[in-house]
């Protein structure tokens, strides 16, 4: 059963921290709170539902009315419920730019709280919303928080199907998934080889680099950090990515996509140069060899520089000696996207 309505649950949360969110670091503070209060926000669970309600309250505190689309999805023989959240900011143009990020996380049994994956993306949306208060972007902007991404992109697949009629005016989709933590900030386009679009009810695959390259051009104006394209690998041409995140269903609907991700494609990881080793920071390796850009001994390596889906993906592990790096990354992403939507860019 589907519904689209202002989000209301009987459960109430304290809004004592919302005064903080009226300040410059609205997104950063929200990211820390989301990961710490809802560390086990697995798709289809009560904790994910509570996290969704909490996010809606953050938008309300900024003066927005979030719409919530609650829907069911199948996981094996189980029928579970999740929800997408959306706010729309009317622009000078009727053309629509979607910026999306999933807010669910993998189970926290290994210690992960989904801090980088993907409280960072969900909170970036809040930072953008804060920066757009009282302003009119060029394009109409939809900020969308997707549920149950980690369970199989259920939120974004549902969105493109439920919103099919309204996608005709969408000129692009920017996906934010794990946008802090890794060594490098990359901006990807979809792969030139079409995804398996039948699983997304796809109608017209789009691998255009237009949106990616427009963002990269604007990123050159960010003084605090450098954005780039990941280098060519065995499986992926330079700057192109696979279908494992929420951009994929949009690319399969003929919509140009861009995908911001913090990782490191130059590292020789467990399965090669695939970006699944996010960092060369020594604490994330059993033993890191700078000359090899990888493990000292591949047979003995246990950690592989990985953050996502591990015990290291928590605020406790990431804040500390890495705080300066990740705050710089986070602030740069908010600045880049806030400035981008305020001008005609495509």
N, C-alpha and C positions, 0 to 999 in steps of 0.2 A: 504494500500500500504506500503510495507516494503522497507527500504533502509539501506545499510551498507556502510558508507563512512566517510571520515574525516569531522568533524562537522564544518559547516560554517553557520552563521546567519548574516543577514545584521546589526543587532544591535551590537553596540560596547560598551565595558565597560572599565573604567579606569584600568590600570595595575599599578597604583602608589604604591599599597601595596605589589606588588610581590617581591620587594627587601627584605621585611620582611620574605617572605616565603622561602628564600634561607638560612635562619638561622635555629637554632635548633627547634623553635616552629612553624614550617611550618603548622602542622596539627591544633594546637590550634588556631592560628590566623585565619586560614581558617574556622574553625568551628564557631568562633564568627562572621566572616564576612558573611558566608552563612546564618546563622540564622537571622542576623540583616538586611541584604540587601534583603532577599527573605523569609520573615516571613510567607507569605501566598502561599507557593509553593505546592498547592494542585495538585494532579495528573490530567493531561490533561488540565491544565490551561497555560496561557501565562507566568505567573510567574514561574511555574515549568520549562518551556522551557528556560527562562532566567537563572534560576539557573543551568540548565544543561550546557548552554553555558559558564557560569562563571566557572564551574568546569573544563570544557575542557581547558579553558585558564590557569587554575592553573597547570594542567598537562603539557601543552605546555611550561610554564615557567620553569618547571623542566626538560625539554628536551624530553618529551614523546609525541607521536602522539596518541591521543585518537580516537578510532573508535566509531561511534554512530549508533545505530540501532533504527530508528524511526518507530513506528508502531501504529496501531489503536486498541482500545479496546472498548467494549460496557459497558455502565453504564445505566442500564434501557433501555430507548429508545434512549439514546444519543450515538453517536459515537465520541470518544475523541482520541486525539493523545498524546502520550508520547514517551519516548526514554530511552534506556539503553546506558550507556557509558562503554567502556572497554579499558584498556591498557594491553598489554601482554609483559612480561619480559622473554626473553629466558633464560632457565636454562641449567644446564649440562645434564639434562635428558629431554626426550620428554614427560614424564609424567607431567600432569598438576594439579596444585593446584589452586582452585578458592577461592578468598576472596571477599565477596560481602557485600554490604550495600545499603539500599534504601536512596534516597536523598529527596524524597517528604515528605510532612507533612500534618497533619490534618488542617482544616480551622482555621485561627487565630482569629476568632470572639470572643473566650473566652480569648484571650491574649497569647495563645501559639505561639511560633515561631519555634517549632520543634527543640529546642536546643539540648536536650538529645535524642529526638526521631524524626529525626535521623541524625541531622547535626553531632552528635558525631561519628556515624559510617562512614558516608561519608568522614569526615575529617580524620579519622583514616587511611583510604585508602591513602589519600594524604601524611600523615606522613610516611607510609610504603614506598610509591613511592620515597619520598625524601631520605629515608635511603638506598634505593637500587640503587641510581644513581651511575653508575660506578662499580657496583658489579654484580656478576652472582650468582643467587640463585641455589640451587641444582635442585629443580623441576622448570619447567616453570610455572610462576605465572601469573594468570589473575586477575587483580583488576577490579571488576565490580560494577558500580553504577546503581541500579535498579530504574526505575520510577514507579509511581502509585502503590506502595506497600499498602498504606493505603486504597486504593479503592478495594483491593481484590487480592494482590500479582500479579498484572498483569505483572510487569516487569520480575519477576523471572519465571513465567509460560511461558511467551513468550520466554525467553532466552532458557529454556530447550527444547522447541519445535523448535525454529529457529536454534539452535546450536546442534541439535541431533547428527549429523554426527561427530561433534568434541568432543562429550562428552565421546567417547570410551577411550580416554587417561586420563580422569579426575579421579584422585585417591581420591579426597576429596573436600568438600566445607565448608569453614568457614564463618558463618553468623555473622555480627556485627549489632546489633539492640539495641539501648539505652545502650551504653557501659559505660556511666558515670551517676552519679546522685544518684543511689540507694546505699543502705548501703553496699552491698556485691557484689563482682564480681564472677559470676558463669560461668562455662563452661558446657553446656548441650550437650547431644546426642539426637537423635530422640527417640520418645517413642517406646518401644518394641511392643506396639499394633499398627498395621499399620494405617497410616492416610487414609483419604478418597481419595485415589490416582486417582480415576476415574476423579475427577475434574481437575487434573493436567496432564491428559493423561499418567498417570504413568504406568510403565511396570514391575517394580521389586522393591518393597519397601526394604530399607536398614536401619536397626536400629543399625548398628555397633557402638561400643563405642571406636574403635581403634583410630580415630582421636582425639576425646575428651580426651582420656587418655594420648595420646602423648603430647597434648598441656598442660594438667595438670602437666605432669612430667617436662616439660620445665618451667612452671610457678613457680615451686619451686625455680628456680634460680633468680626470681624477688625479690629483697630485699625490695622494697618500699611498697609492698601490698601483701595480700594473696588472692589467687584464691581457689575456692572449688566447690563442688557439692552441689546443693540445697538438703535439707533434704527431706525424703519421706513424701508425702502428701496423702490425700485421693484419689486424681486423678492421681498422678504422682509418679512413683518410684524414688528413689534417682537419681539425675543427669539427668533425662529425661524430655523432654518438648513436648509441643503440636505443632500444625501445623499452628500457626498464623503468622509466619514470613517467610522470603525468603528461609530458608533452606528446607522447606517442599517439593517444587517441585523437588528439587535435591534428597532428600531421596526417593521420589517416582520414581526416575529414576535409583535407585540402587546404588546411590553414598553415601559413608560415609559422615556424616555431623558433625560439631561441631558448637556451637552457644554461643557466649559470650554475657552476659547480666548483667547489674547492677540493682539489685533489692533486696528484702528481703523476703524470703519464711518463715521466722520465725514469721512474724507479723500476727496477727489475723485481717485480712482485712474485707472489706464489705461482701465479698462472701467466707470468710474462708482463709485458708493458700494457696493462689494461686499465690503469687508473684505480685498481682496487687496493693498492698501497697508497695511502693518502699523504704520508709524510715521512721525511727523513729524520725527524726528531728521534734521538736515540732511545727515549723512554718507550717508544712504540715498537722497538725491535728487540729481539733477544740479543742480537749483535749486528750492528750496521757497519758496513764497509763503504767508506766514502769513495774509494777508487772504483768499486764495482757498482756503486749506486744500488746496492741491494744487500742481501744477507752475507755475513762473513762465511757461513757454512749453510748452504741451502738444505742439507739433510737435518740439521739441528735447529733451524729457525722455527719459532713458534708464533711470533707476533706479526711479522711481515709489514710493519708500518701501517697497520689497519686501525681505523677508528670506528667506522660505521659498524653497527651491529655487534660491538664488542663492549667489554667492561670499561673501555676508555671513553665511550661516548656519553659522558656525563659532565655536568657542570663542575663536579668535584675534581675530575681529572683534567678538564680542559682549562679551567680558570686557575691561575697561579702564574707559573713562568710563561704560559702561553697567552695570558690575557691581552697583552699589548697587540700581539698579532691578530687574534680573533676579533678584538674590538675594532681594529683598523679595517679588517675585512668586512665586518658587519656594517660599520658606518659608511664604508665606500659603496656597498651594495645599495643601501637606502638612498644615499646621495645620487648615485648613478640613475636609479630608476625614478626617483622623484623628479629629477631634472628632465629626464627623458620624456615623461608623459606630459610635461608642461609645454612642450613645443612640438611643432609638426616635424616628425622624424622620418616618415616613410614616403 
